[in-house]
Each structure stands twice: as C-alpha cells, then as structure tokens.
Amino acid sequence: MRANIFAYVVLALCAVGALWAWNELRRSAIPAPIERPVRLPTETHVTEVHGIGYVEPAGEVRRLTFKRGGLIRDCNVKVGQHVELGDLLMTLDHELVNRELEIAEAELEFAKAEQALVLRGVNDHRIVAAEKMASYWMKKLDYWNIESERRSSLLDKNAVSETEVALARMERDSAAERVAAGTAEVSNLKNYVLPEDKAVAASKVNLAESKISLLQQRIQEAELKAPFAGTILELLRREGEGVTHDSLEPVVLFADTSALRVRAEVDERFVQKIKPGQKVRLLGKNLNGKDYVGTVYLVKQVMGAKTVFSRTSMERKDLDAVQVLIDVGSDFRAPSGLRVDVIISLADLPIDSSG
C-alpha cells in the first residue's frame, strides 16, 4: 500500500515538472516586445490657450509692518475697510516714550532759559555804573594832571614844598590806575559772555531738541499709517499681540482694490506665442456663469514651476509655467484671490506638443 502511494507522488511530481518545462520552452519562443516611447497626441494648430488665473489688485499687495517692536495697543481698522493716505491703522503702546518726551521737553525749556541768561550777559545797570565810575576817575585824572603841573611850576618859585608836589603826582598816578581799572571793568562787563559760553549754551539746546526729535520719531514708528488710499485685506495681528524686534512680521495686508487684474499661468509650450495685446476670456463657475473680456498687458520674462493646477487628467504637471498679467475692464468685480479660467486667443498657432 505504501509503495503505491509513493508511486503516485512520484508520478505527480513528474507531471508538474513536465508542465513547467513546457511553459518555459513556450515563453522563450515568444520574442520580447519592443519598447516604444509614449507620444502624446499632436495638435497641429490651435487658436487659443487655456490657463488658470487668480484675481489680484492691479497694484502690488503690501504687507505692512511696524518699524520697531512692541505691544499692539490699538487697531483702528477692520477687514474690508477703505482708508485714505495717512490714516492711522494700528498703534503700538508708547506710554513710556510719552513720559520720556515730557521730560525732554522740560529739559529743552531749561536749556533755552540758560541760553537766554548767557546771551543776556551782565545787567545793563552794572555796565552803566561801571562807565560812570570810570568817567569819574577820568575827571579826577585830568584834575591831578593839571594840579601836578601847577605845583611843579610853583616849586621853582619856592611857593610850594616838594612834599606837596609829590602828593599831587601820587594822586595823579592813583587816578590813572583807577581809570585803567574802570575801563577794564567796563570792557569785562560788556564782554562777560565768552564765545565758548555761547557755544556750550547752544549745544545744550541742540542736544535737548535732538532728544525730543528722537522720541517723536519713536512715537511715529509706533504708529502704522496707510501708505496710500486702499483697502484692508487682512489683519494679521490684533490688540494685545506683540511685534518682536528681531523679526518684524507683517501685521496688515493692504492694497488698492479700485483696479483689479488677473495673474494667470501658461505652460512653457506657449511662452513664445503669448504677447501683450492679445484678447482674453475670463470665465468660471466662480463668476456666476458670466464671461469677461480682458487683454494681456505683460508676459513675465522668468519661468517657474506651476503653482495653480486645474486637476484634470490631461494636465501636464512636469512643465514649467510663465506668469501672464491680464488687464480687465472696470466692470469686472471679484474678491482678491478668486480663481478663474483664462482663455487667451491666438492667431493660427502651430504647436508640437509631443513633449
């Protein structure tokens, strides 16, 4: 019995081996398929190019930020609000700077008072008094000059003694010294303020004014104002949030939305055929089924990877794209960032899209 089972197993194995050998022989007899490159269908002529675009303000979107860090104290605008040039948008907390400014203004007043005192010099009455004293001693000198000469002439006649003559000369010399001292005193009072004193006083005033100017600039840097008339697109920071010193991140997205345009992407196969002035149709479900007409006014000269995709099976994602800016009419109204379909009209454009 066991021998029969063994024989059956051997026969089964032989049958399996024969079947495998027959399959291998058959496979080797079939020639291998020749690999051929896959080629996309070729369009000989096209009259329009399709692309994807999105709506944006005709002017660049500004990412506004403060010039210094701090804590946002006030936000005076809201999303969608229209503002005019110079309108205050946000304010950082600058209470400490206000206190410093008050102190600096007081220092300026004190410096100006000191400067006025220096420039004022000596009281005019002191100068008048010194001039009168000098005039008095000038008259005394004139008197003793005459008296000394008179006594000297009388000495020859033995009418006066030598002592009297010497006394007259002494009085004359004393009066001359008093005149010199009085004249010097008048000159000193009139020139009491030196150029160096005036320079120091002026420097103190300039220093105080510079300090005030610096603090006022810090207050201005704490105020974010509109650089032109436009619309608040987004508020990236709110009251109570901080702006760091090392990385001043934008706090407001801002743009002039009175004029719009469409930025579209066209793949590299059509770069040489897209030119300013070509007509463009703008359509899509986001436009409520309405078509708009636009015009190509700029084809950027820099290629880049595609960033907007149609997500269709025929889309080539391995191609670079060029950005095309499209001017739209004044009747075109849509929110910034809205995606639209773009069809650019071409004049009998031959193209080989074999890839």
Secondary structure as UniProt FT lines:
FT   HELIX           2..29
FT   STRAND          45..57
FT   STRAND          62..64
FT   STRAND          70..75
FT   TURN            79..80
FT   STRAND          82..83
FT   TURN            85..86
FT   STRAND          88..92
FT   HELIX           95..120
FT   HELIX           124..155
FT   TURN            156..158
FT   HELIX           162..190
FT   HELIX           195..221
FT   STRAND          223..225
FT   STRAND          230..235
FT   TURN            239..240
FT   STRAND          242..243
FT   STRAND          252..255
FT   TURN            257..258
FT   STRAND          260..267
FT   HELIX           268..273
FT   TURN            276..277
FT   STRAND          279..283
FT   HELIX           285..287
FT   TURN            288..289
FT   STRAND          292..305
FT   TURN            313..314
FT   STRAND          320..328
FT   TURN            330..331
FT   TURN            336..337
FT   STRAND          339..350
//
